[in-house]
Structures are given as C-alpha cells and as structure tokens.
C-alpha cells in the first residue's frame, strides 16, 4: 500500500465504514485487508471453552512459524502494519485460550483393576479410592468450591470448612466434616456414614445420615440401614455381602481381579451372603460358588466357565 493509505488512516476509516467507493476499490486491490479480514471473521466464532493443550501448542507453533517466520529483505518491505496487526491478534487469541485452559484445569485420578489409591485434596481432605474408580475436582478456588465428582467407590475423610459435595451420576452427598463411604458402581448407589453427618440426595428422596447409618437406592428411593463398622471392609482387603444379587458380586470380583466371568442367565436372580477376599482369586471363587453349589472351572487366561 502507498503512503496515501497510511497518512489518511484508511484502516480506521475502513473499520468505521467511512471510505468512499473509490477508496474502497483501491484498498481492496492493494490486498492489505486479506489477513485482517480473516482474523475478524474468525473472531465471531470464538468461544471460551477448554482446549486440547497438546493440540493448542502445536497449533500455536504452526501459526507463529507461518506468521513471523524470517523473510528476505524484499519480503519485509511488503509487510504492512495491517499484516502485523492480524498476526498479533492470532497470537493473542491463542494465548488467551491457553491461559483460560491452564487456569481451569480439572484434576482427575483413576485406579486400575485391583488398585487402591490414597489422595489428599488441597484442604487436607483424604480420599481412599477403591479399584476401577475415578475422582475429579477443580484446584482453582478449591477452598470456596469443594466439589468432587466420583465414579466408582471411595472413602472420604473430610476436613471441616466450607460445604463439601460429592457428585455421582446417581446421587449427591453434602457434608460439612465427616467420614463416609460412597459406592456408585454400575447399578449400585450406597452411602455409609462412619462419623459426623451427611445429606444424601437421590432423585426426589433426601436422607440425613449420622454415625452408624447407611442407605442404599432401591426402586427410586433410599432405604435406611444401620452398621457398627469403623471403616469400609474393602479398605482392609475384603467385601462382605448380605443377600446381595449375584451379578453385583461378580462385578466386584472383576474389579478386584483380572478375571472374566460370564454368569449364565439362570443364576442372575440368586443372592449371596458371605465374605470374599480381594487377595486370592481361587479362594474368592471357591468361597462364592461352592457355597452356592455352582460348578465352575477357570482356565489359564483367567476366564471362568460353568459346568
């Protein structure tokens, strides 16, 4: 573009739609607006949302290489202030999205088959995670927004402070400071209180639990029970069942052992009462199926079949 465009501040006048027809034609022919138009069009599609960090970094490097790569002396003379402005807008937008992403990161911890984990939240709250479970929370402003998302089973020892929430796909638990266990595996939703007080919300039903009480979801409502335990059994390496559907017991075995059990349909409605260890697969299988008079076998690939 010649000096005329710079002196008469064509960019500002173009943005304000104050150019006459002759000036518009002359400015369009110059090609100086192409880069800026692309950026301005792109701005309309911007949304503040989480981004893929790795992809974002690669994208940014590619843009930087494309926009500000070293050029020859002749090429540098052709770069106008409009091109520079467009480049800066691209870099600023990428940096802005990366800033938002880093400041709103979700921390997620998971466990594998037969794996337990103990984690400590920013306020000192302790979570003991059962096998095949997942816990997520936001580190930012944790003190004022103590919310944990749980998939699976975990024991919580909550430090007193602002309200503490545990959200599952089935229900929600609200506490101030207590010890409790949440089991949200597949079709199970159970909350057991070991100390303090918790509020359990399940659909339209709400229950307040104190030490020695627990609830389980049945037919769209919470059913109350009592217990005399100080910690959940799974923390000590075993599970205790009382008239528990056999399919739920099988799900637990597959969680604590690398085993595949295809239970025949004729056994689906059976219930089991007893205790199973998490430390020895053969002992657990023998305890379960022998007591129920079910004949089975297990191959070298840890697949259980029934006779």
C-alpha positions as CSV (number, residue, x, y, z in Angstrom):
1,X,0.0,0.0,0.0
2,X,1.3,3.5,-0.8
3,X,1.8,6.4,1.7
4,X,-1.7,7.8,1.0
5,X,-3.3,4.9,2.8
6,X,-1.2,5.3,5.9
7,X,-1.5,9.1,6.1
8,X,-5.2,9.1,5.8
9,X,-5.6,6.3,8.3
10,X,-7.5,4.0,5.9
11,X,-7.7,1.2,8.4
12,X,-9.7,3.1,11.0
13,X,-11.9,4.6,8.3
14,X,-12.5,1.2,6.7
15,X,-13.5,-0.4,10.1
16,X,-15.9,2.5,10.6
17,X,-17.3,2.2,7.1
18,X,-16.3,5.8,6.1
19,X,-14.4,5.1,2.9
20,X,-15.9,6.3,-0.4
21,X,-16.4,3.9,-3.3
22,X,-13.2,4.8,-5.0
23,X,-11.2,4.4,-1.8
24,X,-12.8,1.0,-1.1
25,X,-11.9,-0.3,-4.6
26,X,-8.3,1.0,-4.3
27,X,-7.9,-0.6,-0.8
28,X,-9.4,-3.9,-1.9
29,X,-7.0,-4.1,-4.8
30,X,-4.0,-3.5,-2.6
31,X,-4.6,-6.9,-0.9
32,X,-3.7,-5.4,2.6
33,X,-7.0,-6.3,4.1
34,X,-7.0,-10.1,3.4
35,X,-5.2,-11.2,6.6
36,X,-7.1,-8.8,8.8
37,X,-10.5,-9.8,7.3
38,X,-9.7,-13.5,8.0
39,X,-9.0,-12.7,11.7
40,X,-12.1,-10.5,12.1
41,X,-14.3,-13.2,10.6
42,X,-12.7,-15.8,12.9
43,X,-13.4,-13.6,16.0
44,X,-17.1,-14.2,15.6
45,X,-16.7,-17.9,16.2
46,X,-14.6,-17.6,19.3
47,X,-15.9,-19.5,22.3
48,X,-14.4,-19.7,25.8
49,X,-14.1,-23.4,26.3
50,X,-11.5,-26.0,27.3
51,X,-8.9,-26.8,24.7
52,X,-6.6,-29.7,24.0
53,X,-3.3,-28.4,25.4
54,X,-1.0,-30.5,23.1
55,X,-3.0,-29.6,20.0
56,X,-3.1,-25.9,21.1
57,X,0.7,-25.8,21.5
58,X,1.2,-27.4,18.1
59,X,-1.3,-25.0,16.6
60,X,0.4,-22.0,18.1
61,X,3.8,-23.1,16.9
62,X,2.5,-23.6,13.4
63,X,0.8,-20.2,13.4
64,X,3.9,-18.4,14.7
65,X,6.1,-20.1,12.1
66,X,3.7,-19.2,9.4
67,X,3.2,-15.6,10.5
68,X,6.5,-14.4,11.8
69,X,9.0,-16.7,10.0
70,X,12.2,-15.0,8.9
71,X,11.8,-13.3,5.5
72,X,14.1,-11.8,2.9
73,X,14.7,-8.1,2.8
74,X,12.3,-7.7,-0.2
75,X,9.5,-9.6,1.6
76,X,10.0,-7.5,4.8
77,X,9.3,-4.3,2.8
78,X,6.0,-5.7,1.7
79,X,4.7,-6.4,5.3
80,X,2.4,-3.6,6.3
81,X,1.1,-2.7,9.7
82,X,-2.2,-4.4,8.8
83,X,-0.4,-7.8,8.4
84,X,1.4,-7.3,11.7
85,X,-1.9,-6.4,13.4
86,X,-3.5,-9.6,12.1
87,X,-0.6,-11.7,13.3
88,X,-0.7,-10.2,16.8
89,X,-4.5,-10.9,17.0
90,X,-3.9,-14.5,16.2
91,X,-1.2,-14.9,18.8
92,X,-3.2,-13.1,21.4
93,X,-6.2,-15.2,20.8
94,X,-4.2,-18.5,21.1
95,X,-2.5,-17.2,24.3
96,X,-5.9,-16.2,25.7
97,X,-7.4,-19.7,25.3
98,X,-4.3,-21.3,26.7
99,X,-4.5,-19.1,29.7
100,X,-8.2,-20.0,30.3
101,X,-7.4,-23.7,30.0
102,X,-4.5,-23.7,32.4
103,X,-6.5,-21.8,35.0
104,X,-9.5,-24.1,34.8
105,X,-7.8,-27.5,34.7
106,X,-9.6,-30.4,36.2
107,X,-7.6,-32.9,38.2
108,X,-8.6,-36.5,37.6
109,X,-7.2,-39.5,39.5
110,X,-8.1,-43.1,38.4
111,X,-7.4,-46.6,39.7
112,X,-7.0,-49.8,37.7
113,X,-8.1,-53.4,38.4
114,X,-7.1,-54.4,42.0
115,X,-5.5,-51.0,42.6
116,X,-6.3,-48.7,45.6
117,X,-5.1,-45.1,46.0
118,X,-4.9,-42.6,48.7
119,X,-5.0,-38.9,47.7
120,X,-5.0,-35.7,49.6
121,X,-7.1,-32.7,48.4
122,X,-5.8,-29.1,48.7
123,X,-7.6,-28.6,52.1
124,X,-6.2,-31.8,53.7
125,X,-9.3,-33.9,53.0
126,X,-8.3,-37.5,52.4
127,X,-9.9,-39.8,49.8
128,X,-9.2,-43.5,49.7
129,X,-10.1,-44.9,46.2
130,X,-11.3,-48.4,45.5
131,X,-10.3,-50.3,42.4
132,X,-11.6,-49.2,39.0
133,X,-12.7,-45.8,40.3
134,X,-12.3,-42.1,39.3
135,X,-12.2,-38.9,41.2
136,X,-12.2,-35.4,39.6
137,X,-12.0,-31.9,41.1
138,X,-11.0,-28.3,40.3
139,X,-7.9,-27.0,42.0
140,X,-8.9,-23.4,41.3
141,X,-10.7,-21.7,44.2
142,X,-10.9,-25.1,45.9
143,X,-11.3,-23.6,49.4
144,X,-14.6,-21.9,48.4
145,X,-15.8,-24.6,46.0
146,X,-15.2,-28.1,47.5
147,X,-16.8,-30.3,44.9
148,X,-15.7,-33.8,43.9
149,X,-17.0,-36.0,41.1
150,X,-16.9,-39.7,41.8
151,X,-17.3,-42.7,39.5
152,X,-16.9,-46.0,41.4
153,X,-16.2,-46.3,45.2
154,X,-14.3,-44.2,47.7
155,X,-13.9,-43.4,51.4
156,X,-13.9,-39.7,52.4
157,X,-12.3,-38.2,55.5
158,X,-13.4,-34.6,55.1
159,X,-11.7,-31.6,56.8
160,X,-14.2,-29.2,58.4
161,X,-14.7,-26.0,56.4
162,X,-17.0,-24.8,53.7
163,X,-19.7,-27.2,52.3
164,X,-18.2,-30.3,50.7
165,X,-20.1,-32.1,47.9
166,X,-19.6,-35.5,46.2
167,X,-21.4,-35.7,42.9
168,X,-22.1,-39.1,41.2
169,X,-24.1,-40.0,38.2
170,X,-26.8,-41.4,40.5
171,X,-27.0,-39.0,43.5
172,X,-25.2,-36.3,45.6
173,X,-23.8,-36.2,49.1
174,X,-23.5,-32.9,51.0
175,X,-21.2,-32.7,54.1
176,X,-19.5,-30.3,56.5
177,X,-16.9,-32.5,58.1
178,X,-17.2,-36.3,58.4
179,X,-16.1,-39.8,57.3
180,X,-18.2,-41.7,54.9
181,X,-18.1,-44.2,52.0
182,X,-19.8,-43.8,48.6
183,X,-20.3,-46.8,46.3
184,X,-21.6,-45.8,42.9
185,X,-20.7,-48.9,40.8
186,X,-22.9,-49.7,37.9
187,X,-26.5,-50.2,39.3
188,X,-25.4,-49.6,42.9
189,X,-25.7,-46.4,44.9
190,X,-24.9,-46.7,48.6
191,X,-23.7,-44.2,51.2
192,X,-22.3,-45.3,54.6
193,X,-21.6,-42.7,57.4
194,X,-18.8,-43.5,59.9
195,X,-18.5,-40.2,61.6
196,X,-20.3,-36.8,61.6
197,X,-23.3,-36.2,59.4
198,X,-24.1,-36.4,55.7
199,X,-27.0,-35.5,53.5
200,X,-27.8,-37.9,50.7
201,X,-29.8,-36.7,47.7
202,X,-31.2,-39.4,45.3
203,X,-33.8,-38.3,42.8
204,X,-36.6,-36.8,44.9
205,X,-35.6,-38.5,48.1
206,X,-33.3,-36.9,50.8
207,X,-31.9,-38.6,53.8
208,X,-29.7,-37.3,56.7
209,X,-27.2,-39.9,58.0
210,X,-25.2,-39.9,61.2
211,X,-22.6,-42.3,62.5
212,X,-23.7,-45.9,62.2
213,X,-26.2,-45.3,59.5
214,X,-26.2,-46.1,55.8
215,X,-28.6,-46.0,52.8
216,X,-28.9,-47.8,49.5
217,X,-31.1,-46.9,46.5
218,X,-33.9,-49.3,45.8
219,X,-36.9,-48.7,43.5
220,X,-36.3,-44.9,43.2
221,X,-36.0,-44.3,46.9
222,X,-33.4,-44.5,49.7
223,X,-33.7,-47.4,52.2
224,X,-32.1,-47.0,55.7
225,X,-29.9,-49.5,57.5
226,X,-27.5,-49.5,60.4
227,X,-24.0,-50.7,60.9
228,X,-21.3,-50.9,63.6
229,X,-18.1,-50.6,61.4
230,X,-15.4,-48.0,61.8
231,X,-14.2,-48.2,58.1
232,X,-15.5,-50.0,55.0
233,X,-14.4,-53.6,54.6
234,X,-12.8,-53.0,51.1
235,X,-10.1,-50.9,52.7
236,X,-8.9,-54.0,54.7
237,X,-9.0,-56.2,51.6
238,X,-12.3,-58.0,51.6
239,X,-16.0,-57.5,50.8
240,X,-18.9,-58.5,53.0
241,X,-22.3,-59.3,51.4
242,X,-25.8,-59.8,52.8
243,X,-28.4,-61.2,50.4
244,X,-26.6,-59.4,47.5
245,X,-27.5,-60.1,43.9
246,X,-25.0,-62.5,42.4
247,X,-24.4,-60.2,39.4
248,X,-23.2,-57.4,41.7
249,X,-20.9,-59.8,43.5
250,X,-19.5,-60.9,40.1
251,X,-18.9,-57.2,39.2
252,X,-16.8,-56.8,42.3
253,X,-14.7,-59.9,41.6
254,X,-14.0,-58.5,38.1
255,X,-13.0,-55.2,39.8
256,X,-10.5,-56.8,42.2
257,X,-9.1,-59.5,39.9
258,X,-8.2,-59.7,36.3
259,X,-10.8,-62.3,35.6
260,X,-13.7,-62.7,33.2
261,X,-16.9,-64.3,34.5
262,X,-19.8,-64.9,32.1
263,X,-22.6,-65.8,34.6
264,X,-25.3,-67.9,33.0
265,X,-28.7,-66.3,32.9
266,X,-30.3,-68.9,35.2
267,X,-28.1,-67.7,38.1
268,X,-28.8,-63.9,37.6
269,X,-31.5,-63.7,40.4
270,X,-29.5,-65.6,43.0
271,X,-28.3,-63.8,46.1
272,X,-25.1,-64.3,48.1
273,X,-24.4,-63.8,51.8
274,X,-20.8,-64.1,53.0
275,X,-17.3,-62.6,52.8
276,X,-14.9,-62.6,49.9
277,X,-11.2,-61.8,49.9
278,X,-9.5,-59.4,47.5
279,X,-6.1,-61.0,47.8
280,X,-6.6,-64.5,46.3
281,X,-8.7,-65.2,43.3
282,X,-9.0,-69.0,43.7
283,X,-10.1,-68.6,47.4
284,X,-12.7,-66.0,46.4
285,X,-14.2,-68.1,43.6
286,X,-14.3,-71.2,45.8
287,X,-16.0,-69.4,48.7
288,X,-18.6,-67.9,46.4
289,X,-19.5,-70.7,44.0
290,X,-19.0,-73.7,46.4
291,X,-21.3,-72.1,49.0
292,X,-24.0,-71.7,46.3
293,X,-23.4,-75.2,44.8
294,X,-22.5,-73.8,41.4
295,X,-19.9,-75.9,39.5
296,X,-17.3,-73.9,37.6
297,X,-13.8,-74.0,36.2
298,X,-11.1,-71.4,35.4
299,X,-8.5,-71.6,32.6
300,X,-5.0,-70.1,32.3
301,X,-6.4,-66.9,30.8
302,X,-8.5,-66.3,34.0
303,X,-11.8,-67.0,32.2
304,X,-14.4,-68.7,34.4
305,X,-16.8,-71.1,32.7
306,X,-19.7,-73.0,34.3
307,X,-20.4,-76.7,34.0
